């Protein structure tokens, strides 16, 4: 696998150049995602922690997954105003080994090394950290504890990257004998050309990392930016759901729910003052009419009506979570400071902010809008910027994406929420259906639905068959986890069981819309051309 190793060497700093990273004590302080390498680096625990934060945490952005899933499935429609043709080929399902998100290359507002190389870079960085750590002897019991936890966090991050690779590049995660991905257990030789391992071989390695991390890391329910046992258990639940181990998926999803100290953020109050406002007290009415100037200011956190930039927070707990003013139901997130490293997730959809004048390249897909843009659902307001109303009221399907409104004075820049409590509820519900406990699944879905009601009562689901239950779970995942990187994998896993397909609206594109059929080979990504051309021992996925 010469191509992976050589490219990863460049990215990870195998060359003599050493990049710098600001010293920091925890993930909250990350201000630079640059790489740290060199023989003089692995000399003490402080430097080891800096490597963890810069080379591993700093590179875990799931922007490729979020963008690919949004563009390739049915979450988005092409903007009639701001699009310049970015990724229209991908949107129309032209996917091949040289596609930018697969093979690397710039994509509109996302400069990417490709999903494959990104995760192998993280894996390689972890392997180098573990190798370097063997040269360090902690001096005190406190340093020993920190040292142990650094290694555990690194191995948990490696497990996360392997699970992402398996999910996107293995044809069938439920088949232990199917081809998985390349297994790098340590730092390989530069001229290594390794074949793909079976799923089971990769799973054994993943489980070893997860077990190691779980036995060392504290639960840590107060710091959502640091990998802890909570992260490990949430990852374990997702991993086992993907590979079809229902008992373990259920066990760990339930454990996260029981131990996280998190609840689903309420959608109430539906009126109130903005608690973070720099405007004089009383500027917002507590009895404001929905979507009036005062209500918009207090809900969206703008200094003027309809700015939607989260500048002053929101009185609404759900909206405040997306503006990073409150934790809400976030289990783990990658912190993205106002001034710092890492990608701006909102810039994937709009070049200059989530308003109609911000050059939106992508809008919410019409059929997805029809699911959440309904009276009483908080996501009608939290997901769509109010400047859209001028077009919506005129009869246009122009729903500007505002799920990532930015934080403080910085538009489009938000924490990247890798695990949230609703996902654990959905995993648990899916497990209940698999075990024929339809009433238990109904209760879990109803819990999420009810928590999203701004006013009125949520419709209680009723499942007569497993297929109905799977379809409803898939629908709820589509709404609540929209543009968080799940939809592509969810369709791959559940569409056939649910008796549904990809669901684009005819108006989402300028040409006749096609929905990718269930079980298409394109529900597995191709091995990148750069890997295929440099590694004669690698096997391409079927269809490419």
N, C-alpha and C positions, 0 to 999 in steps of 0.2 A: 504494500500500500504506500508506495513511494510518494504519491502526490499528497495524500493526507498528511503524512509525517513532515515532508518538506515544507508545505504551506503552513502547517501548524507551528513548525519551528520558527518560521519568520514571524508569525503573529505572536507567539509566546516568548519571543526574544532569545532564541537560541543563537542568534547572531551576537556579535560583541557589543552592540549598542544596548545600553541599559536605559529604559525610560523611568520617569519618576512618578511617585505617588505620594500625595500628602499623607502624613502620619495620622492615623485615626484609631479610636478605641472601639468603635462599633459601627454597624452599617448605617446608622443615622448620620455619621460624619463623612461618608464617602463624597468626595468632591471631584474625583478624577478616576476614570476607569482605565487608565493606562497600565501597561504591563510592567511588572517588576521581575527581573531575572538577573542571574549572575552568580558566580561562585561565592562572592562575598556576601550574598544576601542571606543564605541559610546559616546564620550564625547565632540567632537568638529568637526567643518566642515572639517578641515585638515585631520583628521583620517577617516572621512566619504569618502573623496575623495580618500584616499589610498585604502579603501575597494573597491570602484568602480573600480579603475585601476587594483588591484591585483586579486580580487575574480570574477570580471565580465569581464572586457576587457581581462584580462590575461587568461581566460578560453574559449574565443569565437573562438578559432582556428577551422576552418572548415575542418581539415585534414581528419576526418572520412568520411565526405561527398565527398570530392575530391577523396579520395582513393577508396571508395566503388564504386562511379560512374564510375571511370576510369576502374577498374578491372572487374566490373560486366557487363559493356556494350561493346561497340565496339571502344573504344578509344585506346586500348593497344594491343600489341602482346607480347608473352613470349620471353624473350631474349634468344638467342641461346648460349650465353657465360656466362652471369652473374647470371642467375636465379638458385636458389637452390630449387625450388619447392614452393616458397612462395605463398600462397593463390591460388594455382591452383584449389582447390576445389571451391572456390568462383568464380573464373574465368569461371569454367564450370557449374556455376549456382546451386551449392549445397548450398542452403540457408535455414537455420532453426533457431529456437529460441536460439540455443546454439552457433551459429556462432560468432566469436570473435568481429566483427564490430557491432554486435547486442548486444551481452551479455557481452562484455568486455574481455580483454585479450591482450597479446602482439601479434603483427602482423608484421613480418619482422622488418622494421625500424620504425614502428609506434606502440608505446605503448599506448593502448587505454582503456578507461573505457567503451567504447561502445557509440554509438550515442544517445541512449535513456537516459542513465544515465548522459552523459555529459550535455545534455540540461536541464535535471531536476536539476542537480547540479547548473547550472547557475540560473535557476528559483528560486531555494531554496536560493541561495546567494542574489538574488534581494529581495526576501521576507524578509530575515533577515536584509538586509540593510534598507529597508523601516520601519521595526519594530524598529530598532535601531535609525533611524533618528528622530523618534517621541520623543526621549529623549533629543534631541539637540535643543537649542535655539540660532540662530545666533546672534552675537553681533553688527554687523554693517550692513548697507544696502548692502555693497559689499558682505559680507558673506551670506546675505539672498539670493542674486542673485545666488551665487555659490551653495548654498544649494538647491535652487529650480532646478537648472540645473543638479545637481548630481542626484536628484530623477527622473528627466525627462529622463536623459540618461539611468538610471537603468531600468526604465519601457520600454523604447524603446528596450533595449537589451532583456528584458523578452519577449516582443512581437516577436522579431526575433527568439528566441528559440522556442516559441510555434508554429510559422509558419514553422520552420524546422521540428519539430515533426509532425505536421499535414501533411506536404508534404510527409514525408516518411512513416508514420504509419496509416494515414487515407485511407481507400479504395477508397473514392471518395470525393474530396474536393468540388466538385460542388453540392453535395447533402447536404443541411444543416441538414438533419435528420440522416445522416450516423454517425457511431461511429467515434468520434475524439479521443483525448488522455485524460489522467487524468488532471483535472483542479485543480491546487494548487493556491488559491488566497492569501494565507498567510502561515505562518510557521505551518505545521500540527503537531498534536500529534504524538509521536513516534510510537504508536500502530495503527495509522490510516491505513485503508485498503480501499482506495477509488476506485470506479468504473470509467470507461471511460465516459466522457461526450459526448454529441452530438457535431457535428461540429459547429452548430450555437451557442451553449453555449460557446465554446472556442472562436469563432469569436467575440462574443460580448465583451469578456474580452480583446482580442487582440485590437479591435477597441478602447476600452476605454483607453488602454495604449498608442496607437498611437496618439489619439486625445489629451491626456494629454501632451505628449512629444512635439507634434507639436505646441501647444499653448504657450509653455514655451521656447523652445530652439531657438537660433538664427539660421539664415540660414547658416552662417559660410562657405563660399566657399573657404577659404584659408587653412584650416586645415583638411586634409583628414584622420587624425588619431583620430579625436574626433567626437563622435556621435552628429549630429546637425539636424536641420530641413531637410537638404538635405538627410541625411541618412533615416530619418523617411519617407519622401516622396518617396524615391526609394524603401524602404521596402513596403510601402503601394501599390505602383504600382505592384510590384511582387506578393504580397499577393492577390490582387484583380484579377490579371490574373489567378493565380492558382485556385481561387474559382469561376471563371467565371463571375465576375462582370466587364464586358467590359467597361462601361462608366467610372467607377472609376479608373480602370487600365489605361485607356487612359488619363484621367484628370491628374493623378499624374505623369505618365511617361512624359507627355508633360511639366508639371511644372518643373520637374527635368531638362529636356533639356533646358528649357527657363531660368532657374535661376542659373544653376551650374557654369556658366562662363567657361565651359569646351568645348573643341572641340575634334573631333577625331584626334589623332596625325598623322601627315603626314608621309608617307613612304619615302618622299624625305628629304634631298638629297640622291641619291644613291651612291655617292662617297663624300669623304671629310676627314678632319683631325679629330682626336679624341679630343674633347674639354677637356676631363678630364685626358689626358695622362700625365704620369710622364716622358715620353720619350722626348728628346729634340725637340724643335719646328722644324717642317719640316720633322719629321721622317716618316710621312704618306703622300703618294702622293694624291693630290686632283684629279688626273686623273687615279687612279689605275684601272687595269682590274678587273672585278668581280672575287672574290674568289682568287685573287692573295694573296701573303703573306702580302703586304701592305694593301690590301682591308680587308682581314680577321682581321688583327690587329686593324684597325680603326673601323670596324663594330662590332666585338665581344668584343672589349675592353680588349684583352689580351696583355700581354707584349711580347709574342711570338706568331707566327701564330698558330691559331687553339686552343688556350687554352680555349676560350669560357667562361671565368669565370667572365666577367664583371669587371675585376680589374680596368680598366681605362675608363669605360663608353663606349659610342658609339657615332659616329656622327649622327646616325640614330634615330629619335625621338621615333619610335615604339620600337626598341630594347632597347633604353635607359630607357623606361618605365618599361620593364621587368627586367632590372638590377637595378631598383629603383633609378636611377640617375635623372629621371624626373617624374613628376606626370602623364603626359599624359592624359588619359581619365578616371583616377581612381576617382570615387566619394567618396568611403570610403575603407580604408584598415586598417588591424591590423599591426601596426609597429613591425617589427622584427629586432632588433638591431643586429649588427655584433656579439657582445658579450652580450647575454641576454637570457631571457626565451622564451618559445614558441617553437613549432616544426619547423623543417627544411623541407619545403615542397618538395624541390628537392630530399631529401633523400628517398622519397616514391618510386622513380623510379630507383635511382642508389645509391649504398652504399657509394661511394667515389668521387662523382662529376659527372657532366654531360658530360663526355668524354668516348670514347670507352674503355679506361683503368680504368674507374671508377666503374667497376663491375655493369653495368646496369642490373637490374632485369627485367625491363619492357622497351619496345620500343614503338614508335608510331605504332598503328594499320595500316596495309597496305592500307585499303580502305580509311581511314582518310588521310593518307599521299598522296594518289592519288588526293585528293581534294585541298590540299594546296601546295604540292611540285611541283609547276608548274612555268615556267618562268614568271617573272613579279610580282609575289606575294611576298611581304616582309616576309611573314610567312615561306616561303621556307627556308629562312636564319635565321630568328629570333627564329624559333621553333626547328631547328635541328642543333646539334653541328657539326662544320666542320670536326672534326676528323672522323665522319661517312663516309666521302667521300672515304676513302681507301677501305671500304667494298662496298659502293654503286657503285663505279666505277668498282668493280670486279663482280658486278651482284647480290650482296646480299641485302636483305631487312633489312638493319640494320640502322635504323634511330634513333639515340640517342636523347632523349628528352632534349631540352635545353630551354624550356619556363621559367624555374626557374633556371637561371645560377648562382645565388648567388649575393652577393653585396660586394664591396670592395675586401678584401682578403679572404672572407669566401664563399666557394662553397656551393651551394644548399640552402642557407638561404635567403629567400626573403619575402617582405611584402605579406600578404595574402589579396588579392583584393576581397572584398565581393561584391562590386557594381561598375560597370563600365558603362560609357556612351553607348557603343554599346548595352548592354542589354536593356537599356531604348528605344533605337531605334527599337530593335526587338520586345519589348512589344508593342510599338506604332504600328508597322507594323502588328502585329498579331491582334490588336484591329481593325485596318482598314479593314482587311480581314473579320473579324466577322461582320463588319458593311457594307460589300460589297463595300468598297472603294479600289478596286484592284490597281488602278493607284497610289494612295497615298502610298500603301504598296510597290509597285515597286520602287518608288522614295526613300523611306527610306532604302531599301535593297541596292539599287545602291549607295547610299551615303556611306554606310559602305564598300562596295566592292571597290569603287573608292579610298577611303582613304588608302587601303591596297596595292595599285599598286606601286611597286618600279620603274617600267617602263612599257610602253604600256598602253592600254586602257581596262578598265574593261568591261565585257560583260553586257549589260543592260538587266535585266530580263523582261520577258513579261508573264503575267498571264492571261489565258483565263478563269480559274475556281478557286474557292476557294481552291480546293484540290491542284492544282499546286502551289498556293501561299503558303499554309501551308507547302508543301514539301520543297519549296525553303527557307522559313524562318527557317525551322528545319535544313536544310543543312548549312545555314550560321551560325546559333547558334552552330552547331557541330564544325565548323572550328574555329570561333572567340572565343568562350567560352570553347574551349577544355581544359580538365583537370582543370576546375575551379569549378567542382561539380554540373554541370547542366544536363548532358546528360541523366542520369537515369530518372530524373523527366520530362525532355523534351519528351523522348520516351513514358513515361506513359501518358503524357498529349496530345501529338500531333500526334503520329505515325499513329493511326487509321484515324484521320481526314486527314492526309497527304497521306494516302495510301502507306506508307512505313513501313519497319520493322527495327529492329536491323540489323547491316550491317557489321558483321565480315567477314574477308577474309579467304579463306580456308587455307592459309599459316600462320595464326596467332597462331596456336596451333599445338602440336605434334600429337594430335588425331583429328578425324573428328570434324569440328567446327559446333556448333549448335547456332543458334540465337534464343533468347527468343521470343516466339510469342507474338504479340500484345494482350493486355488484360490478360496476364498471371497473376495469383494471386501473383507471385513473383515481380511484379511491386509495391507491397506494402510490406514493411518489417514486419517481425514477431515481436510481443511483446516479449521481452527477457525472457528466461527461468527463470532467477533469479526473475523477477517480477511475472511471472505466478506461480512459486512454493511458493512464500511468500504471495501472495495477492489473496485470493479466490474470490474476487469480480471483478477481471479483466477479460476481455473477449479477447481471442486470435483472430487474424485476420484469415479469411477463408483460407483453404489450408494447414495450418501448424499444 
